[in-house]
Amino acid sequence: MHHYKRYPLPLAVACMTIGATPLALDAAEQRASGLIEEVVVTARKRAESIQETPVAVTAITGDSLREQGILAAEELSKSVPSLQINNSTSPQIFIRGIGQRAPFARFDPSVSVYLDGIFIPRPDGQLLDTIDVDSVQVLRGPQGTLFGKNNTGGALVFTLTKPGEEFGGYIDAGLGNYNEQRLQAAVDMPINDELFTRVSVNTRRRDGFLKDATGRENQSIDRLSAIFQSRWLASDELTVDAFAFVGRTRENFPSYHCRINNEDALFVNGLGILWPGDTDPNNPSAYVDNCNANARDAQPDLHTNQGDSQRQRKDNDELMLGLTFDYQFSDNHSMKAILGYRDATKMNPQTTADEGGPAEFLRADLLGDSIQESLTLELQFNGVLFDSVDYAAGIFYQDEYKSERFNTANPLVGSEPINFLGLAAGQAGVDIAALTDLLETVTGLIPGGTVPLVAAALPLATVQDFEIDGQTFAAFTQATWHVTDHFELTLGGRYTEETRDSYLVTRSADLEEVTSIVSGADPRFIPLLPSMGAMAFLGRWSQDPLTIANNILREQFPGDIRAPLGDAKIDTREDTFRQFTPMASAAYIFPEEMLDGSLINSAMVYATWSNGFKSGFQEPFGLDGLSVVEPEELENREIGIKIDALERSLRVNLAAYSMTFKNMHLITVNVDTNNTLVVGSQNAGESVIEGAELEVMWFPSMNTMINLTYSNNNYRYEEFMDNDLKSLALRGENVPIDRSDEEFAVSPEETASLGIQYTLNTDIGRFVPRLDASYKSDVYLGLDRGAWEAAKRKEALSYADAYVLLDARVSWSNPEDDLSIAAYVKNLTDERYEIGAVSAGDSIGTFTSVLGEPRMYGVEVRKTF
């Protein structure tokens, strides 16, 4: 049996890093000059001007984050083109339509997040608060050469503010509605002329704005974190940077609303099954009534009804350590060694009732504590060769362990005899003729009626303990040849080898014991087919036998696993995935003399061909154990232009691209060999994403700044074959269906933002009012073919509507610029908009949707010293 690793503390303490070069001008200098700041980025593992970097990258300073009131990573999607971040029932980061929808341990993200060079491999830790952040870089498009696997969408690079050489710091406090209380503080404490330290803390609390009928307040915030940093100038050639991050989260996930999207779905009317609470086989309504009880129009505004069984706690503890050695061993060559360690624990249970209502029908529980642990090492070599070639090369190693315990549970359901025979026919080893004779005998015991049948036709309980050990090794190199002062060529490549060793223990409900328990507790239940937990009820449907039978089990098994479990089935599997991801680009910087006399001050055009891949993995597939999902591959072709104009008061950056996906990872619903429905993954054959992004910054006057962004992404499947779920579930037949006409899920096709900021300098200080507007087009949230068919009937059954959000903010800074006060309103118009969840039309027949934040307002005070 596997046991999770605990790296020794001395090694953990030695694992710490530094990130990107800071951005050159602070916000006050930028406003005073009326010019666009020179932004330095590290998208190519070296410091260079953003306007001379042939990569689609957005860089935001810490000052700009504060001016926009951005407190957490998810708010970046308001102003960064092609970026979609949802923090609903699970964290989701998408760039250009590429991301990971599910939060389970087996799934890697498609957008990587780095904190001071340390890779954060799990989605649960990726949505960082912008505590003490010096800058954020959003790299769009595959970054497979320099940043590695799982960067098919792009990367978010967070850089912390480094320790200063003089004593100083800040305190930033805020109060807002929904009882929001926030405090951030940081202080630089130099030890001597060579060793500097910095400590920063962050606490943020807010009541939930979604009120559940149980009294819970969901979508709350409760975070506490601290960062300790040190910088040691060991010599003129060697700098050592270290950090330790400790985070604690105790929040409630959002609750959601429900609507029926397909009356013919398997769990609605498609299988002819009845649910606890159904008392009339000719008019079963319990399942639909359960969903409708939590419909948005059935509840007051910002209220839900998900029932007592929901455990929507988000309780996480996290430790990150980083250490960077930056050694300049000659004028033209340097080496950087980055070590990182991350240990995170997600405390459970967490529950998702997929049918969306207050009753306990379809439960999916994370039980026990989920462990995430990773150790990374990266060596980077940077420099200049032959006076004209810039190079970056290195190796990367990661050792990661993760575990989770997952339980899927459904109640005992019911059926009329003819429908039950259809369900039983799909089960292996059932003698239909003998079962028919037995049914006729039992039915004869009920004068003038039909016998109610109770069975575990859906999985009563399946508990899976899943552990994954993974090792990644990569070697990479990239070189830029400055052919002339104005023309450069870049070539690069990365070889990655990923090994995954999975260990799965599966225990399913012992249905024969279930039959014995229920029939022993109530003699009206007559065993019929113990292998399916099937029993006849010697009574009438009006007596609600399904509720009676389920209550018997609940009394016997009051915990989270509400059924006796059978023997364990153990599956192990090890697979290695290998990939080479090359890239090539060409860039031309227009000579100044060519632009003389024009409105353009500088311009660069570039063309890039790049590749990325996302590692394959093993996943539990019902009672079939571990199955393999192949790696996905992405090829990107991109052209762009970056322009500064009007005496450097206007910046226009434009990128257009076409990406081809092979074996794209998609979440679908299928059946295992026992004919049990399973939510799992599959590879879509081929898909294409084409789009363009625009970023504009303009200073029409020294006191006025305007930001504009726009993105348009067109997604289409070239090849996407699936199986018809009803044919699989009812007859065990593989009937292929073509799903290539469907839209991509989760990402909007269009996004736009507009920010206007004005600076008013007076004798009593500086006033800065700001207005931001952000637009997202409608978003398809379907999971299966039934959801797409429902959307064609009515978009509201599978789509989140387009929306516009308005944020307003005004700040004042004193003449000494060491005290500022700000008032803000987010979602000024109190818009109701949806940020996620899922529409499943073939199986459960529901569309569950999560509301985004309503109007939020408050005040902030910041004091520097």
ABEGO torsion letter per residue (X at the ends): XBBBBBBBAAAAAABBBBBBBBBABBAAAAAAAGBBBBBBBAAAGBBBBAAABBBBBBBBBAAAAAAAGBABAAAAAAABBGBBBBBBABBBBBBGGBBBABABAABBBABBBBBGGBBBABAAAABBBBBGBABBBBBBEBAAAAAEBGAAAEBBBBBBBBBBABBEEBBBBBBBBGGBBBBBBBBBBBABAABBBBBBBBBBBBBBABBBAAGBBBGBBBBBBBBBBBBBBABAABBBBBBBBBBBBBBBBBBBBBBBABAABAABAAAGBBBBGBABAABBAAAAAAAAAABAAABBBGBBBAEAABBABBBBBBBBBBBBBBBBABAABBBBBBBBBBBBBBBOBBBBBAAGBABBABBBBBBEBBBBBBBBBBBBBBEBBGGABBBBBEBBBBBBBBBBBBBBBBBBBBBBAAAAAAAAAABBGBBAAAAAAAAAAAAAABBGBBBBBBBBABBABBBBBBBBBBBBBBBBBBBBBBABAABBBBBBBBBBBBBBBBBBBBBBBBAAAAAAAAAAABAABBBABAAAGBBBBBBBAAAGAAAAAAAAAAAABABABABBBBBBBBBBBBBBBBBBBBBBBBBBBBBAAAABGBABABBBBBBBBBBBBBBBBBBBBEAAEBBBBBBBBBBBBBBBBBBBBGGGABBBBBBBBBBBBBGBBBBBBBBBAAGBBBBBBBBBABBBBBBBBBBBBBBABAABBBBBBBBBBBBBBABBBBBBAAAAAAAGBBBBBBAAABBBBGBBABBBBBBBBBBBBBAAEBBBBBBBBBBBBBBBABABAAAAAAAAABAAAABBBBBBBBBBBBBBBBAAGABBBBBBBBGAAGBBBBAEEBBBAABAGBBBBBBBBBBBBEBBBBBBX
